Amino acid sequence: MEHADQYSWIIPFVPLPIPILIGMGLLLFPTATKNLRLMIFSLDLSIQQINGSSIYQYVWSWTIKNDFSFEFGYFIDSL
């Protein structure tokens, strides 16, 4: 048990390098990091659409005044 207690301080610092690397990538290579994030997002979304045929629809109301409402959003289906 002494051996496990000796290195228990490392556990909070294990997830720390990933956000640091992401932040450094955003500062040093902003365009490449943005393109990589978009590629990962679109790949994940494609896999979700292939595995399940669920439909995503997100709509936000931007301006609401009396009877006027300006809404925007996106719709994702398996097509």
PyMOL Python script that loads the backbone (N, CA, C, O; Angstrom):
from pymol import cmd

cmd.read_pdbstr("""\
ATOM      1  N   MET A   1       0.823  -1.201   0.000  1.00  0.00           N
ATOM      2  CA  MET A   1       0.000   0.000   0.000  1.00  0.00           C
ATOM      3  C   MET A   1       0.862   1.257   0.000  1.00  0.00           C
ATOM      4  O   MET A   1       0.460   2.297  -0.521  1.00  0.00           O
ATOM      5  N   GLU A   2       2.031   1.154   0.579  1.00  0.00           N
ATOM      6  CA  GLU A   2       2.915   2.319   0.609  1.00  0.00           C
ATOM      7  C   GLU A   2       3.333   2.729  -0.797  1.00  0.00           C
ATOM      8  O   GLU A   2       3.496   3.914  -1.089  1.00  0.00           O
ATOM      9  N   HIS A   3       3.502   1.747  -1.652  1.00  0.00           N
ATOM     10  CA  HIS A   3       3.926   2.040  -3.024  1.00  0.00           C
ATOM     11  C   HIS A   3       2.856   2.839  -3.779  1.00  0.00           C
ATOM     12  O   HIS A   3       3.185   3.764  -4.521  1.00  0.00           O
ATOM     13  N   ALA A   4       1.582   2.488  -3.594  1.00  0.00           N
ATOM     14  CA  ALA A   4       0.490   3.201  -4.260  1.00  0.00           C
ATOM     15  C   ALA A   4       0.343   4.613  -3.706  1.00  0.00           C
ATOM     16  O   ALA A   4       0.075   5.542  -4.469  1.00  0.00           O
ATOM     17  N   ASP A   5       0.509   4.794  -2.423  1.00  0.00           N
ATOM     18  CA  ASP A   5       0.391   6.120  -1.813  1.00  0.00           C
ATOM     19  C   ASP A   5       1.536   7.036  -2.226  1.00  0.00           C
ATOM     20  O   ASP A   5       1.386   8.257  -2.242  1.00  0.00           O
ATOM     21  N   GLN A   6       2.654   6.455  -2.553  1.00  0.00           N
ATOM     22  CA  GLN A   6       3.821   7.249  -2.922  1.00  0.00           C
ATOM     23  C   GLN A   6       3.597   8.016  -4.228  1.00  0.00           C
ATOM     24  O   GLN A   6       4.102   9.128  -4.382  1.00  0.00           O
ATOM     25  N   TYR A   7       2.858   7.445  -5.152  1.00  0.00           N
ATOM     26  CA  TYR A   7       2.643   8.071  -6.457  1.00  0.00           C
ATOM     27  C   TYR A   7       1.221   8.604  -6.655  1.00  0.00           C
ATOM     28  O   TYR A   7       0.848   8.938  -7.779  1.00  0.00           O
ATOM     29  N   SER A   8       0.435   8.689  -5.607  1.00  0.00           N
ATOM     30  CA  SER A   8      -0.947   9.145  -5.747  1.00  0.00           C
ATOM     31  C   SER A   8      -1.056  10.625  -6.105  1.00  0.00           C
ATOM     32  O   SER A   8      -2.110  11.052  -6.577  1.00  0.00           O
ATOM     33  N   TRP A   9      -0.027  11.409  -5.902  1.00  0.00           N
ATOM     34  CA  TRP A   9      -0.062  12.827  -6.252  1.00  0.00           C
ATOM     35  C   TRP A   9      -0.065  13.031  -7.762  1.00  0.00           C
ATOM     36  O   TRP A   9      -0.417  14.112  -8.235  1.00  0.00           O
ATOM     37  N   ILE A  10       0.319  12.016  -8.521  1.00  0.00           N
ATOM     38  CA  ILE A  10       0.385  12.132  -9.982  1.00  0.00           C
ATOM     39  C   ILE A  10      -1.014  12.138 -10.602  1.00  0.00           C
ATOM     40  O   ILE A  10      -1.208  12.732 -11.663  1.00  0.00           O
ATOM     41  N   ILE A  11      -1.985  11.494  -9.967  1.00  0.00           N
ATOM     42  CA  ILE A  11      -3.321  11.311 -10.543  1.00  0.00           C
ATOM     43  C   ILE A  11      -3.981  12.630 -10.962  1.00  0.00           C
ATOM     44  O   ILE A  11      -4.531  12.674 -12.062  1.00  0.00           O
ATOM     45  N   PRO A  12      -3.964  13.710 -10.163  1.00  0.00           N
ATOM     46  CA  PRO A  12      -4.596  14.954 -10.638  1.00  0.00           C
ATOM     47  C   PRO A  12      -3.897  15.590 -11.831  1.00  0.00           C
ATOM     48  O   PRO A  12      -4.512  16.375 -12.553  1.00  0.00           O
ATOM     49  N   PHE A  13      -2.619  15.266 -12.054  1.00  0.00           N
ATOM     50  CA  PHE A  13      -1.854  15.903 -13.127  1.00  0.00           C
ATOM     51  C   PHE A  13      -1.842  15.101 -14.425  1.00  0.00           C
ATOM     52  O   PHE A  13      -1.306  15.576 -15.426  1.00  0.00           O
ATOM     53  N   VAL A  14      -2.410  13.909 -14.436  1.00  0.00           N
ATOM     54  CA  VAL A  14      -2.424  13.090 -15.653  1.00  0.00           C
ATOM     55  C   VAL A  14      -3.241  13.749 -16.771  1.00  0.00           C
ATOM     56  O   VAL A  14      -2.771  13.754 -17.908  1.00  0.00           O
ATOM     57  N   PRO A  15      -4.452  14.312 -16.516  1.00  0.00           N
ATOM     58  CA  PRO A  15      -5.210  14.941 -17.607  1.00  0.00           C
ATOM     59  C   PRO A  15      -4.685  16.321 -18.013  1.00  0.00           C
ATOM     60  O   PRO A  15      -5.149  16.870 -19.012  1.00  0.00           O
ATOM     61  N   LEU A  16      -3.766  16.882 -17.298  1.00  0.00           N
ATOM     62  CA  LEU A  16      -3.293  18.247 -17.540  1.00  0.00           C
ATOM     63  C   LEU A  16      -2.588  18.452 -18.880  1.00  0.00           C
ATOM     64  O   LEU A  16      -2.816  19.493 -19.495  1.00  0.00           O
ATOM     65  N   PRO A  17      -1.747  17.537 -19.382  1.00  0.00           N
ATOM     66  CA  PRO A  17      -1.028  17.809 -20.639  1.00  0.00           C
ATOM     67  C   PRO A  17      -1.922  17.993 -21.865  1.00  0.00           C
ATOM     68  O   PRO A  17      -1.557  18.744 -22.769  1.00  0.00           O
ATOM     69  N   ILE A  18      -3.071  17.338 -21.927  1.00  0.00           N
ATOM     70  CA  ILE A  18      -3.925  17.434 -23.113  1.00  0.00           C
ATOM     71  C   ILE A  18      -4.455  18.854 -23.316  1.00  0.00           C
ATOM     72  O   ILE A  18      -4.314  19.384 -24.418  1.00  0.00           O
ATOM     73  N   PRO A  19      -5.066  19.507 -22.298  1.00  0.00           N
ATOM     74  CA  PRO A  19      -5.500  20.892 -22.526  1.00  0.00           C
ATOM     75  C   PRO A  19      -4.337  21.842 -22.814  1.00  0.00           C
ATOM     76  O   PRO A  19      -4.495  22.816 -23.550  1.00  0.00           O
ATOM     77  N   ILE A  20      -3.178  21.559 -22.235  1.00  0.00           N
ATOM     78  CA  ILE A  20      -2.012  22.402 -22.518  1.00  0.00           C
ATOM     79  C   ILE A  20      -1.617  22.258 -23.985  1.00  0.00           C
ATOM     80  O   ILE A  20      -1.336  23.256 -24.649  1.00  0.00           O
ATOM     81  N   LEU A  21      -1.593  21.023 -24.500  1.00  0.00           N
ATOM     82  CA  LEU A  21      -1.251  20.815 -25.912  1.00  0.00           C
ATOM     83  C   LEU A  21      -2.283  21.445 -26.847  1.00  0.00           C
ATOM     84  O   LEU A  21      -1.920  22.006 -27.880  1.00  0.00           O
ATOM     85  N   ILE A  22      -3.553  21.356 -26.494  1.00  0.00           N
ATOM     86  CA  ILE A  22      -4.594  21.986 -27.319  1.00  0.00           C
ATOM     87  C   ILE A  22      -4.424  23.497 -27.322  1.00  0.00           C
ATOM     88  O   ILE A  22      -4.535  24.127 -28.374  1.00  0.00           O
ATOM     89  N   GLY A  23      -4.158  24.087 -26.163  1.00  0.00           N
ATOM     90  CA  GLY A  23      -3.941  25.531 -26.080  1.00  0.00           C
ATOM     91  C   GLY A  23      -2.717  25.973 -26.857  1.00  0.00           C
ATOM     92  O   GLY A  23      -2.745  26.998 -27.539  1.00  0.00           O
ATOM     93  N   MET A  24      -1.643  25.203 -26.758  1.00  0.00           N
ATOM     94  CA  MET A  24      -0.428  25.538 -27.519  1.00  0.00           C
ATOM     95  C   MET A  24      -0.691  25.420 -29.015  1.00  0.00           C
ATOM     96  O   MET A  24      -0.201  26.232 -29.800  1.00  0.00           O
ATOM     97  N   GLY A  25      -1.464  24.412 -29.410  1.00  0.00           N
ATOM     98  CA  GLY A  25      -1.802  24.262 -30.823  1.00  0.00           C
ATOM     99  C   GLY A  25      -2.640  25.422 -31.317  1.00  0.00           C
ATOM    100  O   GLY A  25      -2.451  25.890 -32.439  1.00  0.00           O
ATOM    101  N   LEU A  26      -3.580  25.900 -30.479  1.00  0.00           N
ATOM    102  CA  LEU A  26      -4.398  27.047 -30.882  1.00  0.00           C
ATOM    103  C   LEU A  26      -3.562  28.310 -31.015  1.00  0.00           C
ATOM    104  O   LEU A  26      -3.825  29.137 -31.889  1.00  0.00           O
ATOM    105  N   LEU A  27      -2.566  28.468 -30.165  1.00  0.00           N
ATOM    106  CA  LEU A  27      -1.730  29.666 -30.230  1.00  0.00           C
ATOM    107  C   LEU A  27      -0.708  29.602 -31.360  1.00  0.00           C
ATOM    108  O   LEU A  27      -0.483  30.597 -32.049  1.00  0.00           O
ATOM    109  N   LEU A  28      -0.091  28.444 -31.554  1.00  0.00           N
ATOM    110  CA  LEU A  28       0.987  28.343 -32.531  1.00  0.00           C
ATOM    111  C   LEU A  28       0.487  28.032 -33.945  1.00  0.00           C
ATOM    112  O   LEU A  28       1.031  28.542 -34.924  1.00  0.00           O
ATOM    113  N   PHE A  29      -0.541  27.202 -34.047  1.00  0.00           N
ATOM    114  CA  PHE A  29      -1.056  26.778 -35.346  1.00  0.00           C
ATOM    115  C   PHE A  29      -2.571  26.913 -35.378  1.00  0.00           C
ATOM    116  O   PHE A  29      -3.261  25.894 -35.397  1.00  0.00           O
ATOM    117  N   PRO A  30      -3.118  28.120 -35.386  1.00  0.00           N
ATOM    118  CA  PRO A  30      -4.578  28.269 -35.260  1.00  0.00           C
ATOM    119  C   PRO A  30      -5.371  27.672 -36.421  1.00  0.00           C
ATOM    120  O   PRO A  30      -6.416  27.061 -36.197  1.00  0.00           O
ATOM    121  N   THR A  31      -4.903  27.834 -37.642  1.00  0.00           N
ATOM    122  CA  THR A  31      -5.654  27.325 -38.794  1.00  0.00           C
ATOM    123  C   THR A  31      -5.634  25.801 -38.828  1.00  0.00           C
ATOM    124  O   THR A  31      -6.664  25.168 -39.061  1.00  0.00           O
ATOM    125  N   ALA A  32      -4.466  25.215 -38.598  1.00  0.00           N
ATOM    126  CA  ALA A  32      -4.361  23.754 -38.615  1.00  0.00           C
ATOM    127  C   ALA A  32      -5.177  23.136 -37.490  1.00  0.00           C
ATOM    128  O   ALA A  32      -5.819  22.105 -37.689  1.00  0.00           O
ATOM    129  N   THR A  33      -5.161  23.751 -36.312  1.00  0.00           N
ATOM    130  CA  THR A  33      -5.921  23.230 -35.181  1.00  0.00           C
ATOM    131  C   THR A  33      -7.413  23.330 -35.453  1.00  0.00           C
ATOM    132  O   THR A  33      -8.167  22.415 -35.122  1.00  0.00           O
ATOM    133  N   LYS A  34      -7.845  24.436 -36.054  1.00  0.00           N
ATOM    134  CA  LYS A  34      -9.261  24.597 -36.375  1.00  0.00           C
ATOM    135  C   LYS A  34      -9.696  23.556 -37.398  1.00  0.00           C
ATOM    136  O   LYS A  34     -10.757  22.950 -37.247  1.00  0.00           O
ATOM    137  N   ASN A  35      -8.900  23.343 -38.429  1.00  0.00           N
ATOM    138  CA  ASN A  35      -9.238  22.358 -39.454  1.00  0.00           C
ATOM    139  C   ASN A  35      -9.275  20.948 -38.875  1.00  0.00           C
ATOM    140  O   ASN A  35     -10.125  20.141 -39.253  1.00  0.00           O
ATOM    141  N   LEU A  36      -8.361  20.651 -37.964  1.00  0.00           N
ATOM    142  CA  LEU A  36      -8.333  19.337 -37.334  1.00  0.00           C
ATOM    143  C   LEU A  36      -9.573  19.113 -36.479  1.00  0.00           C
ATOM    144  O   LEU A  36     -10.162  18.032 -36.504  1.00  0.00           O
ATOM    145  N   ARG A  37      -9.970  20.132 -35.725  1.00  0.00           N
ATOM    146  CA  ARG A  37     -11.182  20.009 -34.903  1.00  0.00           C
ATOM    147  C   ARG A  37     -12.414  19.816 -35.777  1.00  0.00           C
ATOM    148  O   ARG A  37     -13.278  19.003 -35.448  1.00  0.00           O
ATOM    149  N   LEU A  38     -12.514  20.550 -36.890  1.00  0.00           N
ATOM    150  CA  LEU A  38     -13.653  20.395 -37.790  1.00  0.00           C
ATOM    151  C   LEU A  38     -13.684  19.011 -38.426  1.00  0.00           C
ATOM    152  O   LEU A  38     -14.748  18.420 -38.609  1.00  0.00           O
ATOM    153  N   MET A  39     -12.494  18.503 -38.762  1.00  0.00           N
ATOM    154  CA  MET A  39     -12.418  17.181 -39.370  1.00  0.00           C
ATOM    155  C   MET A  39     -12.851  16.108 -38.368  1.00  0.00           C
ATOM    156  O   MET A  39     -13.577  15.181 -38.729  1.00  0.00           O
ATOM    157  N   ILE A  40     -12.415  16.226 -37.125  1.00  0.00           N
ATOM    158  CA  ILE A  40     -12.795  15.259 -36.103  1.00  0.00           C
ATOM    159  C   ILE A  40     -14.297  15.338 -35.842  1.00  0.00           C
ATOM    160  O   ILE A  40     -14.959  14.309 -35.706  1.00  0.00           O
ATOM    161  N   PHE A  41     -14.841  16.567 -35.772  1.00  0.00           N
ATOM    162  CA  PHE A  41     -16.272  16.739 -35.551  1.00  0.00           C
ATOM    163  C   PHE A  41     -17.079  16.124 -36.684  1.00  0.00           C
ATOM    164  O   PHE A  41     -18.052  15.416 -36.429  1.00  0.00           O
ATOM    165  N   SER A  42     -16.692  16.382 -37.934  1.00  0.00           N
ATOM    166  CA  SER A  42     -17.457  15.857 -39.063  1.00  0.00           C
ATOM    167  C   SER A  42     -17.327  14.337 -39.165  1.00  0.00           C
ATOM    168  O   SER A  42     -18.284  13.659 -39.541  1.00  0.00           O
ATOM    169  N   LEU A  43     -16.159  13.799 -38.836  1.00  0.00           N
ATOM    170  CA  LEU A  43     -15.978  12.348 -38.848  1.00  0.00           C
ATOM    171  C   LEU A  43     -16.848  11.698 -37.776  1.00  0.00           C
ATOM    172  O   LEU A  43     -17.485  10.675 -38.029  1.00  0.00           O
ATOM    173  N   ASP A  44     -16.876  12.282 -36.592  1.00  0.00           N
ATOM    174  CA  ASP A  44     -17.714  11.756 -35.515  1.00  0.00           C
ATOM    175  C   ASP A  44     -19.193  11.821 -35.888  1.00  0.00           C
ATOM    176  O   ASP A  44     -19.945  10.878 -35.642  1.00  0.00           O
ATOM    177  N   LEU A  45     -19.599  12.929 -36.475  1.00  0.00           N
ATOM    178  CA  LEU A  45     -20.991  13.083 -36.890  1.00  0.00           C
ATOM    179  C   LEU A  45     -21.358  12.081 -37.976  1.00  0.00           C
ATOM    180  O   LEU A  45     -22.461  11.534 -37.967  1.00  0.00           O
ATOM    181  N   SER A  46     -20.446  11.837 -38.909  1.00  0.00           N
ATOM    182  CA  SER A  46     -20.697  10.856 -39.969  1.00  0.00           C
ATOM    183  C   SER A  46     -20.855   9.451 -39.398  1.00  0.00           C
ATOM    184  O   SER A  46     -21.745   8.706 -39.808  1.00  0.00           O
ATOM    185  N   ILE A  47     -19.994   9.094 -38.454  1.00  0.00           N
ATOM    186  CA  ILE A  47     -20.083   7.767 -37.838  1.00  0.00           C
ATOM    187  C   ILE A  47     -21.397   7.619 -37.076  1.00  0.00           C
ATOM    188  O   ILE A  47     -22.027   6.562 -37.120  1.00  0.00           O
ATOM    189  N   GLN A  48     -21.809   8.670 -36.382  1.00  0.00           N
ATOM    190  CA  GLN A  48     -23.082   8.615 -35.665  1.00  0.00           C
ATOM    191  C   GLN A  48     -24.255   8.443 -36.621  1.00  0.00           C
ATOM    192  O   GLN A  48     -25.196   7.710 -36.316  1.00  0.00           O
ATOM    193  N   GLN A  49     -24.213   9.101 -37.764  1.00  0.00           N
ATOM    194  CA  GLN A  49     -25.302   8.999 -38.726  1.00  0.00           C
ATOM    195  C   GLN A  49     -25.329   7.631 -39.402  1.00  0.00           C
ATOM    196  O   GLN A  49     -26.403   7.125 -39.728  1.00  0.00           O
ATOM    197  N   ILE A  50     -24.169   7.033 -39.615  1.00  0.00           N
ATOM    198  CA  ILE A  50     -24.118   5.710 -40.233  1.00  0.00           C
ATOM    199  C   ILE A  50     -24.632   4.650 -39.260  1.00  0.00           C
ATOM    200  O   ILE A  50     -25.383   3.757 -39.653  1.00  0.00           O
ATOM    201  N   ASN A  51     -24.232   4.745 -38.003  1.00  0.00           N
ATOM    202  CA  ASN A  51     -24.624   3.740 -37.011  1.00  0.00           C
ATOM    203  C   ASN A  51     -26.077   3.857 -36.586  1.00  0.00           C
ATOM    204  O   ASN A  51     -26.726   2.840 -36.340  1.00  0.00           O
ATOM    205  N   GLY A  52     -26.589   5.034 -36.497  1.00  0.00           N
ATOM    206  CA  GLY A  52     -27.977   5.226 -36.081  1.00  0.00           C
ATOM    207  C   GLY A  52     -28.651   6.220 -36.995  1.00  0.00           C
ATOM    208  O   GLY A  52     -28.014   7.152 -37.484  1.00  0.00           O
ATOM    209  N   SER A  53     -29.929   6.029 -37.228  1.00  0.00           N
ATOM    210  CA  SER A  53     -30.623   6.908 -38.165  1.00  0.00           C
ATOM    211  C   SER A  53     -31.376   8.014 -37.427  1.00  0.00           C
ATOM    212  O   SER A  53     -32.492   8.366 -37.809  1.00  0.00           O
ATOM    213  N   SER A  54     -30.782   8.552 -36.393  1.00  0.00           N
ATOM    214  CA  SER A  54     -31.454   9.614 -35.659  1.00  0.00           C
ATOM    215  C   SER A  54     -31.315  10.948 -36.395  1.00  0.00           C
ATOM    216  O   SER A  54     -30.363  11.170 -37.144  1.00  0.00           O
ATOM    217  N   ILE A  55     -32.274  11.812 -36.165  1.00  0.00           N
ATOM    218  CA  ILE A  55     -32.318  13.118 -36.821  1.00  0.00           C
ATOM    219  C   ILE A  55     -32.053  14.186 -35.762  1.00  0.00           C
ATOM    220  O   ILE A  55     -32.650  14.163 -34.686  1.00  0.00           O
ATOM    221  N   TYR A  56     -31.171  15.108 -36.068  1.00  0.00           N
ATOM    222  CA  TYR A  56     -30.849  16.200 -35.160  1.00  0.00           C
ATOM    223  C   TYR A  56     -31.388  17.503 -35.726  1.00  0.00           C
ATOM    224  O   TYR A  56     -31.156  17.828 -36.891  1.00  0.00           O
ATOM    225  N   GLN A  57     -32.094  18.231 -34.914  1.00  0.00           N
ATOM    226  CA  GLN A  57     -32.585  19.538 -35.317  1.00  0.00           C
ATOM    227  C   GLN A  57     -32.414  20.488 -34.137  1.00  0.00           C
ATOM    228  O   GLN A  57     -32.946  20.255 -33.051  1.00  0.00           O
ATOM    229  N   TYR A  58     -31.671  21.549 -34.368  1.00  0.00           N
ATOM    230  CA  TYR A  58     -31.440  22.558 -33.338  1.00  0.00           C
ATOM    231  C   TYR A  58     -31.903  23.904 -33.871  1.00  0.00           C
ATOM    232  O   TYR A  58     -31.477  24.325 -34.947  1.00  0.00           O
ATOM    233  N   VAL A  59     -32.762  24.575 -33.137  1.00  0.00           N
ATOM    234  CA  VAL A  59     -33.295  25.868 -33.548  1.00  0.00           C
ATOM    235  C   VAL A  59     -33.178  26.820 -32.367  1.00  0.00           C
ATOM    236  O   VAL A  59     -33.558  26.489 -31.244  1.00  0.00           O
ATOM    237  N   TRP A  60     -32.648  28.009 -32.639  1.00  0.00           N
ATOM    238  CA  TRP A  60     -32.529  29.044 -31.620  1.00  0.00           C
ATOM    239  C   TRP A  60     -33.331  30.258 -32.055  1.00  0.00           C
ATOM    240  O   TRP A  60     -33.362  30.597 -33.237  1.00  0.00           O
ATOM    241  N   SER A  61     -33.970  30.901 -31.115  1.00  0.00           N
ATOM    242  CA  SER A  61     -34.652  32.164 -31.387  1.00  0.00           C
ATOM    243  C   SER A  61     -33.671  33.286 -31.084  1.00  0.00           C
ATOM    244  O   SER A  61     -33.205  33.443 -29.955  1.00  0.00           O
ATOM    245  N   TRP A  62     -33.370  34.060 -32.115  1.00  0.00           N
ATOM    246  CA  TRP A  62     -32.377  35.108 -31.950  1.00  0.00           C
ATOM    247  C   TRP A  62     -33.037  36.402 -31.478  1.00  0.00           C
ATOM    248  O   TRP A  62     -32.572  37.027 -30.525  1.00  0.00           O
ATOM    249  N   THR A  63     -34.098  36.794 -32.130  1.00  0.00           N
ATOM    250  CA  THR A  63     -34.799  38.024 -31.782  1.00  0.00           C
ATOM    251  C   THR A  63     -36.286  37.728 -31.655  1.00  0.00           C
ATOM    252  O   THR A  63     -36.884  37.122 -32.544  1.00  0.00           O
ATOM    253  N   ILE A  64     -36.870  38.150 -30.567  1.00  0.00           N
ATOM    254  CA  ILE A  64     -38.305  37.995 -30.380  1.00  0.00           C
ATOM    255  C   ILE A  64     -38.866  39.362 -29.992  1.00  0.00           C
ATOM    256  O   ILE A  64     -38.495  39.936 -28.968  1.00  0.00           O
ATOM    257  N   LYS A  65     -39.766  39.867 -30.830  1.00  0.00           N
ATOM    258  CA  LYS A  65     -40.409  41.141 -30.542  1.00  0.00           C
ATOM    259  C   LYS A  65     -41.838  41.057 -31.030  1.00  0.00           C
ATOM    260  O   LYS A  65     -42.092  40.897 -32.223  1.00  0.00           O
ATOM    261  N   ASN A  66     -42.761  41.164 -30.107  1.00  0.00           N
ATOM    262  CA  ASN A  66     -44.193  41.046 -30.399  1.00  0.00           C
ATOM    263  C   ASN A  66     -44.471  39.753 -31.159  1.00  0.00           C
ATOM    264  O   ASN A  66     -44.290  38.666 -30.610  1.00  0.00           O
ATOM    265  N   ASP A  67     -44.904  39.853 -32.397  1.00  0.00           N
ATOM    266  CA  ASP A  67     -45.208  38.660 -33.186  1.00  0.00           C
ATOM    267  C   ASP A  67     -44.059  38.252 -34.103  1.00  0.00           C
ATOM    268  O   ASP A  67     -44.179  37.277 -34.844  1.00  0.00           O
ATOM    269  N   PHE A  68     -42.957  38.979 -34.064  1.00  0.00           N
ATOM    270  CA  PHE A  68     -41.823  38.690 -34.934  1.00  0.00           C
ATOM    271  C   PHE A  68     -40.791  37.854 -34.178  1.00  0.00           C
ATOM    272  O   PHE A  68     -40.411  38.189 -33.057  1.00  0.00           O
ATOM    273  N   SER A  69     -40.348  36.776 -34.795  1.00  0.00           N
ATOM    274  CA  SER A  69     -39.314  35.927 -34.201  1.00  0.00           C
ATOM    275  C   SER A  69     -38.364  35.493 -35.307  1.00  0.00           C
ATOM    276  O   SER A  69     -38.791  34.945 -36.323  1.00  0.00           O
ATOM    277  N   PHE A  70     -37.087  35.738 -35.108  1.00  0.00           N
ATOM    278  CA  PHE A  70     -36.067  35.329 -36.071  1.00  0.00           C
ATOM    279  C   PHE A  70     -35.365  34.110 -35.500  1.00  0.00           C
ATOM    280  O   PHE A  70     -34.692  34.196 -34.472  1.00  0.00           O
ATOM    281  N   GLU A  71     -35.522  32.971 -36.171  1.00  0.00           N
ATOM    282  CA  GLU A  71     -34.953  31.723 -35.701  1.00  0.00           C
ATOM    283  C   GLU A  71     -33.902  31.220 -36.669  1.00  0.00           C
ATOM    284  O   GLU A  71     -34.021  31.404 -37.880  1.00  0.00           O
ATOM    285  N   PHE A  72     -32.886  30.595 -36.141  1.00  0.00           N
ATOM    286  CA  PHE A  72     -31.864  29.980 -36.972  1.00  0.00           C
ATOM    287  C   PHE A  72     -31.443  28.673 -36.321  1.00  0.00           C
ATOM    288  O   PHE A  72     -31.675  28.457 -35.132  1.00  0.00           O
ATOM    289  N   GLY A  73     -30.832  27.815 -37.098  1.00  0.00           N
ATOM    290  CA  GLY A  73     -30.404  26.524 -36.569  1.00  0.00           C
ATOM    291  C   GLY A  73     -29.916  25.628 -37.685  1.00  0.00           C
ATOM    292  O   GLY A  73     -29.614  26.088 -38.786  1.00  0.00           O
ATOM    293  N   TYR A  74     -29.844  24.342 -37.388  1.00  0.00           N
ATOM    294  CA  TYR A  74     -29.433  23.389 -38.401  1.00  0.00           C
ATOM    295  C   TYR A  74     -30.183  22.086 -38.231  1.00  0.00           C
ATOM    296  O   TYR A  74     -30.702  21.777 -37.158  1.00  0.00           O
ATOM    297  N   PHE A  75     -30.227  21.334 -39.309  1.00  0.00           N
ATOM    298  CA  PHE A  75     -30.969  20.077 -39.384  1.00  0.00           C
ATOM    299  C   PHE A  75     -30.046  19.037 -39.990  1.00  0.00           C
ATOM    300  O   PHE A  75     -29.524  19.231 -41.087  1.00  0.00           O
ATOM    301  N   ILE A  76     -29.844  17.937 -39.282  1.00  0.00           N
ATOM    302  CA  ILE A  76     -28.959  16.877 -39.770  1.00  0.00           C
ATOM    303  C   ILE A  76     -29.747  15.580 -39.832  1.00  0.00           C
ATOM    304  O   ILE A  76     -30.294  15.128 -38.825  1.00  0.00           O
ATOM    305  N   ASP A  77     -29.805  14.984 -41.016  1.00  0.00           N
ATOM    306  CA  ASP A  77     -30.433  13.679 -41.147  1.00  0.00           C
ATOM    307  C   ASP A  77     -29.493  12.755 -41.904  1.00  0.00           C
ATOM    308  O   ASP A  77     -28.394  13.157 -42.287  1.00  0.00           O
ATOM    309  N   SER A  78     -29.912  11.546 -42.116  1.00  0.00           N
ATOM    310  CA  SER A  78     -29.012  10.539 -42.695  1.00  0.00           C
ATOM    311  C   SER A  78     -28.859  10.627 -44.209  1.00  0.00           C
ATOM    312  O   SER A  78     -28.211   9.766 -44.804  1.00  0.00           O
ATOM    313  N   LEU A  79     -29.429  11.628 -44.840  1.00  0.00           N
ATOM    314  CA  LEU A  79     -29.241  11.766 -46.279  1.00  0.00           C
ATOM    315  C   LEU A  79     -27.841  12.226 -46.543  1.00  0.00           C
ATOM    316  O   LEU A  79     -27.459  12.410 -47.699  1.00  0.00           O
TER     317      LEU A  79
END
""", "prot")
cmd.dss("prot")
cmd.show_as("cartoon", "prot")
cmd.util.cbc("prot")
cmd.orient("prot")
